[in-house]
Amino acid sequence: MSFLIKLPTTFMSKLFKINKCLFFLLLCLCVMNASAQKKHKKAKLQDFSITYKTGLKKSGTQVFLKEVISDARCPEGSECIWAGEAQVLVSVYKNGAWADEKVLTFAAKNTDEIKTWLAQTLAIPVEKIKSLNLVPRPKSGVKTLPKSYSIFVDIQ
């Protein structure tokens, strides 16, 4: 410390200013780093569709619509005694490799069953799934092309 006393006052003041600038610069870098880390939040889960070509990829798992087995739902614009049901075959892939297939029956009575299966398969909280719909609905006298079907998942 005795060597600092012998140094000229101007040199000491310059050294103090440099240290002050370095301290301020270091503080700014720390603040910028902290704010940059806060921006990397988890992506919010949004509504999605499961089709023949696309599916939600979650935790390395993807679900694709493989086939519409049957669609006996009441056509749009018609009055039916029974709402009907539709059955689809979906394929599950884990880390790019086929893992499973499942027949899903879309009917009023088993919506909760499909929600639970999808939530478990894709690691989504079941309470986040608001509704599931197979679209489009049949229309009287119009044949729906198989590739035009998709499963729409509404997330809350």
GROMACS elastic network, one bead per residue, 0.5 to 0.9 nm:
[ bonds ]
;  ai    aj funct       b0    kb
    1     4     6  0.54450   500
    1     5     6  0.71085   500
    2     5     6  0.53515   500
    2     6     6  0.68884   500
    3     6     6  0.53339   500
    3     7     6  0.66518   500
    4     7     6  0.53005   500
    4     8     6  0.85028   500
    4    12     6  0.77979   500
    5     8     6  0.79354   500
    5     9     6  0.87192   500
    6     9     6  0.88548   500
    7    10     6  0.84330   500
    7    11     6  0.67487   500
    7    12     6  0.69485   500
    8    11     6  0.54758   500
    8    12     6  0.65809   500
    8    13     6  0.89721   500
    9    12     6  0.50607   500
    9    13     6  0.62333   500
    9    14     6  0.86524   500
   10    13     6  0.51944   500
   10    14     6  0.62183   500
   10    15     6  0.85877   500
   11    14     6  0.51297   500
   11    15     6  0.61119   500
   11    16     6  0.85811   500
   12    15     6  0.50605   500
   12    16     6  0.61187   500
   12    17     6  0.86225   500
   13    16     6  0.50238   500
   13    17     6  0.61860   500
   13    18     6  0.86487   500
   14    17     6  0.50540   500
   14    18     6  0.61684   500
   14    19     6  0.86205   500
   15    18     6  0.51142   500
   15    19     6  0.62111   500
   15    20     6  0.85223   500
   16    19     6  0.51504   500
   16    20     6  0.60744   500
   16    21     6  0.86151   500
   17    21     6  0.61043   500
   17    22     6  0.85619   500
   18    21     6  0.50431   500
   18    22     6  0.61153   500
   18    23     6  0.84982   500
   19    22     6  0.50401   500
   19    23     6  0.60242   500
   19    24     6  0.85232   500
   20    23     6  0.50991   500
   20    24     6  0.61655   500
   20    25     6  0.85894   500
   21    24     6  0.50613   500
   21    25     6  0.60468   500
   21    26     6  0.85155   500
   22    25     6  0.50278   500
   22    26     6  0.60517   500
   22    27     6  0.84865   500
   23    26     6  0.51461   500
   23    27     6  0.61317   500
   23    28     6  0.86734   500
   24    27     6  0.50476   500
   24    28     6  0.62110   500
   24    29     6  0.87136   500
   25    28     6  0.51100   500
   25    29     6  0.62864   500
   25    30     6  0.87356   500
   26    29     6  0.51520   500
   26    30     6  0.62992   500
   26    31     6  0.87598   500
   27    30     6  0.51842   500
   27    31     6  0.63240   500
   27    32     6  0.87300   500
   28    31     6  0.51724   500
   28    32     6  0.61726   500
   28    33     6  0.85723   500
   29    32     6  0.51367   500
   29    33     6  0.60830   500
   29    34     6  0.85998   500
   30    33     6  0.51223   500
   30    34     6  0.61843   500
   30    35     6  0.86821   500
   31    34     6  0.51528   500
   31    35     6  0.62215   500
   31    36     6  0.85906   500
   32    35     6  0.51928   500
   32    36     6  0.60811   500
   32    37     6  0.86736   500
   33    36     6  0.51159   500
   33    37     6  0.63027   500
   33    38     6  0.88617   500
   34    37     6  0.52703   500
   34    38     6  0.65474   500
   35    38     6  0.52127   500
   35    39     6  0.67870   500
   36    39     6  0.54590   500
   36    40     6  0.73134   500
   37    40     6  0.56863   500
   37    41     6  0.83450   500
   38    41     6  0.66157   500
   40    43     6  0.84926   500
   41    44     6  0.85320   500
   42    45     6  0.88887   500
   43    46     6  0.89191   500
   45    48     6  0.87808   500
   45   124     6  0.88225   500
   45   128     6  0.87092   500
   45   155     6  0.72272   500
   45   156     6  0.87407   500
   46   153     6  0.88995   500
   46   154     6  0.77506   500
   46   155     6  0.58426   500
   46   156     6  0.79557   500
   47   129     6  0.88757   500
   47   152     6  0.75736   500
   47   153     6  0.56863   500
   47   156     6  0.81241   500
   48    55     6  0.77664   500
   48    56     6  0.67970   500
   48   151     6  0.84152   500
   48   152     6  0.60908   500
   48   153     6  0.53977   500
   48   154     6  0.69393   500
   48   155     6  0.79724   500
   49    54     6  0.75153   500
   49    55     6  0.64359   500
   49    56     6  0.74085   500
   49   150     6  0.62386   500
   49   151     6  0.54145   500
   49   153     6  0.59435   500
   49   154     6  0.87350   500
   50    53     6  0.79968   500
   50    54     6  0.58699   500
   50    56     6  0.68680   500
   50    63     6  0.68273   500
   50    64     6  0.57120   500
   50    65     6  0.60735   500
   50    90     6  0.89888   500
   50   149     6  0.89736   500
   50   150     6  0.55205   500
   50   152     6  0.65218   500
   50   153     6  0.79044   500
   51    54     6  0.51609   500
   51    55     6  0.62184   500
   51    63     6  0.86359   500
   51    64     6  0.57694   500
   51    66     6  0.79921   500
   51   147     6  0.79586   500
   51   148     6  0.82613   500
   51   149     6  0.68105   500
   51   151     6  0.65857   500
   51   152     6  0.88141   500
   52    55     6  0.80444   500
   52    64     6  0.57047   500
   52    66     6  0.58828   500
   52    67     6  0.79667   500
   52    90     6  0.89924   500
   52   147     6  0.66776   500
   52   148     6  0.86840   500
   52   149     6  0.81076   500
   52   150     6  0.75194   500
   53    64     6  0.68392   500
   53    65     6  0.77858   500
   54    57     6  0.89226   500
   54    62     6  0.85906   500
   54    63     6  0.81234   500
   54    64     6  0.63387   500
   54    65     6  0.82905   500
   55    62     6  0.58408   500
   55    63     6  0.53449   500
   55    64     6  0.53258   500
   55    65     6  0.80313   500
   56    61     6  0.79996   500
   56    62     6  0.57369   500
   56    63     6  0.66299   500
   56    64     6  0.83690   500
   56   122     6  0.81105   500
   57    60     6  0.62071   500
   57    61     6  0.55280   500
   57    63     6  0.75704   500
   57   122     6  0.77967   500
   58    61     6  0.53041   500
   58    62     6  0.66080   500
   58   122     6  0.56362   500
   58   123     6  0.71186   500
   58   124     6  0.83450   500
   59    62     6  0.85191   500
   59    94     6  0.85587   500
   59    95     6  0.85099   500
   59   122     6  0.70550   500
   59   123     6  0.72289   500
   60    93     6  0.81115   500
   60    94     6  0.55989   500
   60    96     6  0.76100   500
   60   122     6  0.86608   500
   61    92     6  0.70227   500
   61    93     6  0.55911   500
   61    95     6  0.61662   500
   61    96     6  0.77927   500
   61   121     6  0.74729   500
   61   122     6  0.62150   500
   61   123     6  0.87820   500
   62    91     6  0.82028   500
   62    92     6  0.57595   500
   62    93     6  0.51205   500
   62    94     6  0.64715   500
   62    95     6  0.81693   500
   62    96     6  0.80053   500
   62   121     6  0.86585   500
   62   122     6  0.73841   500
   63    90     6  0.65849   500
   63    91     6  0.56658   500
   63    93     6  0.63767   500
   63    94     6  0.89449   500
   63   118     6  0.87546   500
   63   121     6  0.83959   500
   63   122     6  0.80952   500
   64    89     6  0.88075   500
   64    90     6  0.55373   500
   64    91     6  0.52660   500
   64    92     6  0.65734   500
   64    93     6  0.81890   500
   65    68     6  0.78918   500
   65    88     6  0.72746   500
   65    89     6  0.63498   500
   65    91     6  0.64170   500
   65   149     6  0.84042   500
   65   150     6  0.70825   500
   65   151     6  0.77165   500
   66    88     6  0.75202   500
   66    89     6  0.54544   500
   66    90     6  0.50284   500
   66    91     6  0.60413   500
   66   101     6  0.87422   500
   67    87     6  0.87525   500
   67    88     6  0.56535   500
   67    89     6  0.50596   500
   67    90     6  0.69558   500
   67   146     6  0.74612   500
   67   147     6  0.85660   500
   68    71     6  0.73083   500
   68    86     6  0.78327   500
   68    87     6  0.61977   500
   68    89     6  0.63004   500
   68    90     6  0.88979   500
   68   146     6  0.65247   500
   68   147     6  0.88553   500
   68   149     6  0.77614   500
   69    86     6  0.75656   500
   69    87     6  0.53004   500
   69    88     6  0.52076   500
   69    89     6  0.67823   500
   69   103     6  0.86149   500
   70    85     6  0.81573   500
   70    86     6  0.53921   500
   70    87     6  0.52029   500
   70    88     6  0.70367   500
   71    74     6  0.89497   500
   71    84     6  0.81266   500
   71    85     6  0.63426   500
   71    87     6  0.64390   500
   71    88     6  0.85331   500
   71   137     6  0.87083   500
   71   138     6  0.76272   500
   72    75     6  0.83581   500
   72    83     6  0.85150   500
   72    84     6  0.53643   500
   72    85     6  0.53149   500
   72    86     6  0.56674   500
   72    87     6  0.86458   500
   72   138     6  0.82767   500
   73    82     6  0.82903   500
   73    83     6  0.57727   500
   73    86     6  0.61846   500
   73   106     6  0.89268   500
   73   107     6  0.84381   500
   73   137     6  0.73721   500
   73   138     6  0.68818   500
   74    77     6  0.86348   500
   74    78     6  0.67248   500
   74    79     6  0.74794   500
   74    80     6  0.60403   500
   74    81     6  0.87208   500
   74    82     6  0.72543   500
   74    83     6  0.52736   500
   74    84     6  0.57124   500
   74    85     6  0.81660   500
   74   137     6  0.80583   500
   74   138     6  0.71162   500
   74   139     6  0.84242   500
   74   140     6  0.88838   500
   75    78     6  0.56213   500
   75    79     6  0.82171   500
   75    80     6  0.83794   500
   75    83     6  0.89179   500
   75   137     6  0.64675   500
   75   140     6  0.55753   500
   76    79     6  0.84622   500
   76   137     6  0.65609   500
   76   138     6  0.62408   500
   76   139     6  0.51380   500
   76   140     6  0.69141   500
   77   139     6  0.74723   500
   77   140     6  0.76504   500
   78   139     6  0.84444   500
   78   140     6  0.74279   500
   79    82     6  0.88994   500
   80    83     6  0.64832   500
   80    84     6  0.85472   500
   81    84     6  0.88387   500
   82    85     6  0.89761   500
   83   107     6  0.77678   500
   83   108     6  0.79404   500
   84   106     6  0.86678   500
   84   107     6  0.66945   500
   84   108     6  0.85684   500
   85   105     6  0.67009   500
   85   106     6  0.53951   500
   85   108     6  0.79879   500
   86   104     6  0.82085   500
   86   105     6  0.56784   500
   86   106     6  0.50835   500
   86   107     6  0.69013   500
   86   134     6  0.79460   500
   87   103     6  0.66034   500
   87   104     6  0.55910   500
   87   106     6  0.61363   500
   87   107     6  0.88231   500
   88   102     6  0.82474   500
   88   103     6  0.55942   500
   88   104     6  0.53515   500
   88   105     6  0.65949   500
   88   106     6  0.80952   500
   88   134     6  0.89114   500
   89   101     6  0.67817   500
   89   102     6  0.56822   500
   89   104     6  0.63121   500
   89   105     6  0.89487   500
   90   100     6  0.84513   500
   90   101     6  0.55619   500
   90   102     6  0.54087   500
   90   103     6  0.64098   500
   90   104     6  0.74215   500
   91    98     6  0.73504   500
   91    99     6  0.76936   500
   91   100     6  0.59279   500
   91   102     6  0.66474   500
   92    97     6  0.85234   500
   92    98     6  0.61383   500
   92    99     6  0.55072   500
   92   100     6  0.50324   500
   92   101     6  0.59314   500
   92   102     6  0.80324   500
   92   121     6  0.82333   500
   93    96     6  0.56413   500
   93    97     6  0.51799   500
   93    99     6  0.50990   500
   93   100     6  0.70337   500
   94    97     6  0.53926   500
   94    98     6  0.64272   500
   94    99     6  0.59911   500
   94   100     6  0.89158   500
   95    98     6  0.85043   500
   96    99     6  0.89980   500
   98   101     6  0.85572   500
  104   114     6  0.67660   500
  105   110     6  0.73943   500
  105   111     6  0.84949   500
  105   114     6  0.79229   500
  106   109     6  0.84111   500
  106   110     6  0.69866   500
  106   111     6  0.67964   500
  106   114     6  0.80362   500
  106   132     6  0.85970   500
  106   133     6  0.76257   500
  106   134     6  0.71955   500
  107   110     6  0.58218   500
  107   111     6  0.66120   500
  108   111     6  0.59911   500
  109   112     6  0.80140   500
  109   113     6  0.87835   500
  110   113     6  0.52065   500
  110   114     6  0.66473   500
  110   115     6  0.88297   500
  111   114     6  0.53077   500
  111   115     6  0.62395   500
  111   116     6  0.86961   500
  111   131     6  0.80271   500
  111   132     6  0.73639   500
  112   116     6  0.60853   500
  112   117     6  0.85758   500
  113   116     6  0.52281   500
  113   117     6  0.62412   500
  113   118     6  0.86684   500
  114   117     6  0.51184   500
  114   118     6  0.60600   500
  114   119     6  0.84230   500
  114   132     6  0.80811   500
  115   118     6  0.52506   500
  115   119     6  0.59774   500
  115   120     6  0.85619   500
  115   126     6  0.64053   500
  115   127     6  0.88603   500
  115   129     6  0.67247   500
  115   130     6  0.87209   500
  115   131     6  0.78062   500
  115   132     6  0.73428   500
  116   119     6  0.51225   500
  116   120     6  0.61403   500
  116   121     6  0.85023   500
  116   125     6  0.88766   500
  116   126     6  0.59648   500
  117   120     6  0.52689   500
  117   121     6  0.60386   500
  117   122     6  0.85954   500
  117   126     6  0.88574   500
  118   121     6  0.50329   500
  118   122     6  0.59952   500
  118   123     6  0.80252   500
  118   124     6  0.77701   500
  118   126     6  0.80864   500
  119   122     6  0.54259   500
  119   123     6  0.54842   500
  119   125     6  0.59157   500
  119   126     6  0.51044   500
  119   127     6  0.87466   500
  119   128     6  0.86754   500
  119   129     6  0.77432   500
  120   123     6  0.50924   500
  120   124     6  0.66341   500
  120   125     6  0.79358   500
  120   126     6  0.77906   500
  121   124     6  0.79269   500
  123   126     6  0.87094   500
  124   127     6  0.84681   500
  124   128     6  0.71718   500
  124   129     6  0.80679   500
  125   128     6  0.55081   500
  125   129     6  0.74679   500
  126   129     6  0.55763   500
  126   130     6  0.85855   500
  127   130     6  0.71603   500
  127   155     6  0.89357   500
  127   156     6  0.82722   500
  128   154     6  0.85779   500
  128   155     6  0.55726   500
  128   156     6  0.53947   500
  129   132     6  0.76679   500
  129   153     6  0.69567   500
  129   154     6  0.60995   500
  129   156     6  0.63781   500
  130   153     6  0.76153   500
  130   154     6  0.53465   500
  130   155     6  0.52820   500
  130   156     6  0.56422   500
  131   152     6  0.81618   500
  131   153     6  0.60066   500
  131   154     6  0.51347   500
  131   155     6  0.72740   500
  131   156     6  0.89031   500
  132   151     6  0.67791   500
  132   152     6  0.57037   500
  132   154     6  0.63019   500
  133   136     6  0.86974   500
  133   150     6  0.82635   500
  133   151     6  0.55965   500
  133   152     6  0.51996   500
  133   153     6  0.67090   500
  133   154     6  0.84028   500
  134   137     6  0.72406   500
  134   149     6  0.69605   500
  134   150     6  0.58499   500
  134   152     6  0.62958   500
  135   138     6  0.84677   500
  135   148     6  0.81961   500
  135   149     6  0.55942   500
  135   150     6  0.54988   500
  135   151     6  0.62222   500
  135   152     6  0.69616   500
  136   139     6  0.87325   500
  136   144     6  0.79779   500
  136   148     6  0.75418   500
  136   149     6  0.60851   500
  136   150     6  0.74641   500
  137   144     6  0.86747   500
  137   149     6  0.89269   500
  138   141     6  0.88568   500
  138   142     6  0.74131   500
  138   143     6  0.76948   500
  138   144     6  0.67859   500
  139   142     6  0.54382   500
  139   143     6  0.75999   500
  139   144     6  0.80239   500
  140   143     6  0.83306   500
  144   147     6  0.85598   500
  144   148     6  0.70904   500
  144   149     6  0.80078   500
  145   148     6  0.54777   500
  145   149     6  0.74475   500
  146   149     6  0.58913   500
  147   150     6  0.81106   500
